[in-house]
């Protein structure tokens, strides 16, 4: 299938405590070797290295098998979420399995396929629909164990010893607590934002908390990160990640729709001591992050049917949502304050087009040069932004070549970053 988008050539992990980076590298190397041994794979091509610019980021290279393994007649069917995780290094966990042939036992070799169109019924013995081969593995449980409702809550169902893309299983629930799997452009966001120690930061769309916890780490766990999301379950995920990374005393998560969090009569944030929940008075924050909901066309890997489904969504609805969030962010931003806007998509309307609209609508909002600048520049196509403005934007994808020489910088998920400042000169 021609539209398959492979995973990036490196899996990236942020180190939350950078005081002992050499120790962190050794810990991760031991973890990688243990996982490869668990898979019974002898591979010297997988290595751990430190990013040359982002000093809290470690890189684990992804090895694509030169010759695809031959698949067997024993075919296990998994859902797309499970398949994407496997392509990023995970084993097959019990909840992801949809179908499996009769008589499978622990220790049996199997081939793993993804149900591309969500047509396979749970518990199916055979599936002839559209599917995608992602590698071979060894059953760790029997078929009966997989579909026993009392057991299908977690745990490894298949050890992937011959995936088509080989990288260690870097699941957050299995990693040592000093590591957080995070895509390279997402880590760039934190460094571009770079709030000073003891800042009060508003993260308007914070789930699952990767950027919020990173900002806390950058501030050496001082100050306050107010992390909002309109989903209660996602708020719990933010709190869980903050606890895991030992910054829960500085990350305050609240369930709220960030399009409706401004109130003229709200208590000033500087006057609060315990409750930092919305609403907020206008111009309350000097540091605002808006990692906006988007069409997510930059996410990798992606299966062909998933790409088609994304393109067929009402993508035009996202700019409207993003604009309403931007308007709220501008109201909340104090004069002299910084707003960082980012997405994990590739459409003009959600990225450069949104920047054009912001600059056109708000004469007191200006673009700010980003540092570090790891990705490519903004794109000129159908865009009225001048070269100087485009060079202040960061755009990442498989074709956006940066000035950096490390291959990890030029083979990432699709991503966009813009940094603004409110001047007060309207």
N, C-alpha and C positions, 0 to 999 in steps of 0.2 A: 504494500500500500504506500503510495508515493508521499502522502502528506504527514506521515509519522514524524513527530518532532522528538528527537532523542533527548536524554537528560544532558545537562551541562557536563563538560569534561572533567570538572572537579566538584566533589561534594565539600561544602564549606561549613566549618563549625566555629562559632564564636567562643572564646575563652572568657569567662566572666571575671575571673581573678587573674590579672596579668602580671602580678608581682613575681610569680615563679613560672615563667613561660617555658623554660627548658624542662622543668618538671612536668608541666602540662603536656608538652610534646612527647615526653617519654611515656606518660600515662596513656596517651592516645595511641601511640605506637604499640604498646602492650595490648591495648584493647583490640586494635586492628588485627594483630597476630592471633589473638585468642579467637576472634570471630572466624578468621580464615581456617584455623585449626578445627573449630566447631563444624565448619562446612566440609572439612577434610579436603581443603584446597591447598596445594603447594604453589604459591605465587609470589615471586619476588618483584613484580612490577607495580605493586601497590605501595605507595610511600606517603609519608606525612611531611609537610613542609609549612613554613610560616610565610604568610603573604608579605611581600617586600614593602608595602605601604601601610596596609591595615594591620597594625601590629597586634591586634587582639584576635586575628583570624587565622585559623589553621586550614590547610588545604589537603584533601585526600583525593588522589587522582582516580578517575573512573576508567576502567579498562574494558573496552568492547572486545568480545571474542572475535578473533580474525575469521574463524569458521563457525558459523552457527551450529549449535549442537543438533543432532538428529532427535526428533521427538518420537515418543513411543505410542503404542495404542492405549496405554493407561493414561487417560487425559483428565486432569482435574480442572474444573472451570471456576474462575474467581471473578469478583466484580471489578469495575474499573478503578476504584479507589485502592483496592489491594494491588492491582496490577501496576499502577503508577508507583506505589510504595516499593514494590519489588524492583522496578527499574531504577529506583534510587538507592537500592541496597538492602531492603528489608527481606525477611523471610515471609512465608505465607502464614498469617495468623488465622485462627479458627473462624472468626466472624466473617472473613472475606471469602470463604469457600461457598460456592453455590451448588456445584454438582460434582459428582465423583462416581467412577464405575463401581460395580458390585465387587465385594470380596477384598477390598484394599485392606492391607494390614500394615502395622508399624514396620518400617524398614523397607517397604516396597519402593522401587524407583518409579517416578511418575513424570509426566510432562504437564506443564501448567499453561493454561490458555486464559485469556481475558474475554469475557462476554461483551462484545463491543456495543450491542444494541439493547442490552438489558432484557433479553428474551428468554434466558435460561431460568427455569423454575427451580426454586430451592429444593434440594434433595434429588435433582435429576440424576439418572444413571448414565445418560448419554446426551450429548448436545451437538447438533449439526448446524447450528446457526453461525452467524458471522463472528469469528473469534480471531485472537491475535496471540501468537506463541511468544512467551517471555522467558522460557528456560526450563530446565529439568531440576528435579529435587528428589528428596528422600522423605517418605511419609514418616512422621513422628508419632502419629496416632492412627487408629483404624478408621474406616469409613463410618462405622457405628458411633465412634466417639465424636466425630465431626458434627453429626446431625443429632446428637443427644442434646436436647435443649438445656439440660442442667450443666453441660460442659462448655457450650458454645458462647463463652463470655470472654475468652482471651487465651493466650498461650499459642505456641508455635504449632501449626499443623504440618507444615512442610519445610524442611531445611533446604534452601536453594543452593545446591552445590554446583550448579552449572547454569547460572543466569546468563542472558545474552549481554548484559552489562554488569561487570563485576566491580563491586565496591562493598566495603563492610556494612553491616547492619548498624546504622547510626540512629536508631530509634531513641527518642528522648527518654523513654521509660527504662532503657537499658544502659544508657550512658552514665559515666560518673557525673556528679552534680555540677562540676565546674564547666561543663560543656553545653552549648545550646546550638542545635542545627539551625542554620539561618543562611539564606541565599546571599551571595556576595553583595548585590545591589542594596539589599535591605540593611546590611551592615554599613554600607557607604552612607545611607541616610543618617544614621546616628552620628557619624563623624562629621558630616556636613552640617548637621544641626549644632552639635558641640556646645550644649548649654554650660555656662559656668557653674562651679560648685554652689550649692544652696539655692539653685533656681527653683521656681515653681513653674512646672511645665504642664501644658494641657495636651494630651494625646486624644484626639477627638474620635477616632475609630480604631481602638487599640487592640482588639482581639487578634491573635491569642496572647499578645503581650511581649512578643519578641523585641519590638522597638522600644517599648516602655522600659523593660528590664535593661536593655542596652543603654538607654539614656541614664538610668540610675547608675549603672556601672561606670559610664563616662564621668559622672559627677562624683564618683567614689562613694556611692550610697549616702549622699547628702541631699538636701532639698526634698522636693515632693514632685512625684509624677502623678497627675490626675488622669486616670485612664478610663475612658468612656466607651461603652458599646450598648446597642439597643437590645441585645440578646442576653437574657439572664444566664443561660448555660455558658455563653462565651465569657461572661464576667467571671464565672467560677473558674474558667480555664486561665484567665489572666491572673487571678489570685493564686491558683495552683502553681503556675510558672514562677510567680514572684516568690512564693514560699520556697520552691525548689532551688532558686538561685539566690536565696538569702537576701532579698531586697524588699520583702513584704512590709517592712517598716517605713518604706519610702514610696511604694506604689499603692495608690488608693484607687480602687476600681469601683465604678458606679454604673448602674444600668440606666441609660438615657439615650434619647434620640438627639444627636448633636445638631440637628436642624432647628431645634427648639429649646435652646439652653440659655438664651439671653433674656435678662429681665432688668429694666431700669432701676427697680427698687431692691434688687438683690444685695445682700451683705457683701461688701468688698472682700475678695479672697484673702487679702493681706490681714484682715481683721479676724479670720477664722483660726481656731486652734485644733479642732477635732473633725468637724464635718466639712468636707470639701465638695459635697455633692452639688449638682446644679439646682437652680439656675445661677447665672453669674451676671454681674453688672458689666455694661460695656467697658471696653478697654481694661479688662482685669488682668490680662496676661502679656508678658513680654516674650514668651516662648510658646509657640503653638505648632504642633505637628498634625497635619491632615494627610494620613495615608488612606486615600479615599477608596470606597467601594468602587469596583470597576468591572469591565467585561473580562478581565483576567486572561486575555489572549496571549500574554507573555509567559504564562506558566509552562514549564517543561518538567518532564516529558508530557506529550499529549498524543493520544491515539487519533487516527483519522476521523472516526465518527464524532469524537469529542470536539475536534476542531470545527467540523461542520455544524455541530449543535451550537457552539459558541457564536459562530458567525450568523446563525439563524435567530439568535436571541434578538430581543428589541434593544440593540446596543444603543440606540438613540436615547433610551431612557436614562442611561448612566450620566451623560453630561448634565442633564437636568438635576439629578440627585447631587452630583458633585458641585454644581453651581450653588445650590441651596446651602450646602455645607460651607463652601467658600464664603458666601455672604455672611454667614454666622461667624466664621473665623475672623473675617476682617473687622466685624463689630467688636469682637472680643480682644483684638490685638491692640496693645497700647502703642502710643507714638514712640518710635525707636525700637519697637519689638520686631521679632523675626517669626515668619511663617514659612514652614517647609511643607510643600505639597508633593505627594508622590502617588504613583499607581504601579500596578504590575501588569499593565497592558500596553498595546502597541498602536492604538488608533490615534489619529491626529486630533479628533474632537475631544478626547479625554486628556490629551497631553499638551502639545503646542497650542492647539486651539483654545484650551482652557486658559493658558497663560495669556494669549492674545486678548481674551475677553476680560480677564482680571485687569490688565494694564489699560485697556480701553475704558473700563467702567470706573476704575479708582485711580485718580491722578496722584494720590498720596502713597500709592504702593509701587515700589520699584524692585526690579530684579537685582539680586546680589550674586557676586561671583562665588562659586562653590569651591571649597577645599576640604578634602582632596577631590580632584577630578579624575576619576578612574575610568569612567565610561566615555562614550562618544558624545558629540554635541547634538543640540536640537536639530531637527530636520527642516529643510527649507521648503519642501514641497507644499504648495498651496498655503503658504504661510507668509504673513506680512511682517514677521519679526525680522529685524536686521541682523547682520552677522555678529555684532557685539552682543546682542541679546541672546542669540542662539548659542553662542559660546559660553553663556552663563547657565545653560541647561545641561543636564546629563541624561543621555538616552542609552539604554543597553538593549542589545539583542544579539542574535547570532551573526549579524552583518555589521553592527555598529562598532567599527574599529576605533579603539582608543589610542592614545599616544604611548600607552604602557606596553611593555614587551611581554609581560607574563601572560600565558595563554588563558589563565583563569579569568582575566579581565575582558577577554574578547569572545568568551563562550559562556554566556550566562542566560538566565531567564530574561524575558523582555521586561523592561522597567524604565521608569521616568522619574526625574527629580527636578523640582524648581524651588528656589529659595528666594523669598521676598522680605522686604523691610518696609515698615510704615514710617514715612518721613514726616507726616503732619502737614505737608505743603499741598493743600487741596486747591 
